[in-house]
Amino acid sequence: MASEVRIDKWLWAVRLYKTRSIAAEACKKGHVSMNGVNLKPARTIKVGDVVQVRKSPITLSLKVLQAIENRVSAKLVPEMLQDVTPPEQYELLEMSKMSGFVDRAKGTGRPTKKERRSLDSFFDAEDDDLFWED
């Protein structure tokens, strides 16, 4: 176990990203920060650092408990990091789950028949609430 480790290696090792190159790309895009400063993939972190990782729609705050370079099993991940994410972020996640798929992500393609029917019924119900007959 090293005293300092590259952020992209650590993010991959604690299973936040599937590959190290995806972790490095997230750093380059500004999704990983510490103390409000975006981190480059080669930036070293040490035990006690708190890293913010933006995974839409929330920002996770993770405290480094062990600086590791090698990927560990999912069972060992809680020994490597501590989740210090504020509860408001998880409330935001719940709200986005409750809103459903009205905000479709770019590139997800056309809605399925079931999704289309749900969208139609949602917008029809919304229109009924706005306009009523006397």
Helices and strands as residue ranges (DSSP letters): E 4-6, H 7-13, H 20-28, E 32-34, E 37-38, E 44-46, E 50-55, E 58-64, G 74-76, H 77-80, E 81-83, H 87-99, H 113-130
